[in-house]
């Protein structure tokens, strides 16, 4: 299994004993649960028109990722609006 740099740093900190406990862990867990709940809640529907070619590519990528294509589209939109994904110019 290949791990990314962030995961490697976390693992190294843990193994060297340099990791720190989060103060007030129950409060932090509750806060992040709320973030996840808000992020994953899908309570609005939209209709968009895209080219057949783009839809075909999206559906292929979704199959590769093991996701329904609507979920992939929703994920891309979420990543973009949250700043985790930027438009290339």
Beta strands, then each sheet from edge to edge (+ up, - down):
end
